[in-house]
Amino acid sequence: MDLIYDMLEAGFEHKIMDHPQTVMRSLGISWLYAIPQSIADQWWFLRCAGAPSQLPSYLREMTPESARRAWNAEIESVARAAAATKEK
């Protein structure tokens, strides 16, 4: 199972200020890869084990569609930044 940790929801909605890896450990979740997605204020945890059956709202399972949306948003952001640099 691959999981997306939403830092904004964890912080604003649940007042969780601990590092995402610390929170994941406290939930009993282990993972093979942890990839920060700074542009989306997320962490992607890949190949997870030990996840509770009911995930907190700031943690959701990654689907091919959610990964594609996040990747496309990152590409668009980089393209906008490059265009703005060219305009200067």
Number of C-alpha atoms within 10 A of each C-alpha: 13 17 20 22 25 19 23 16 16 19 13 10 11 13 10 14 13 12 9 20 16 11 15 19 13 10 14 11 16 18 19 10 12 18 11 15 17 10 11 14 12 20 19 22 25 18 13 17 13 13 16 10 6 8 12 12 12 16 20 16 16 17 13 8 9 13 13 12 12 15 14 12 14 16 12 12 13 13 12 12 12 11 11 10 9 8 7 5
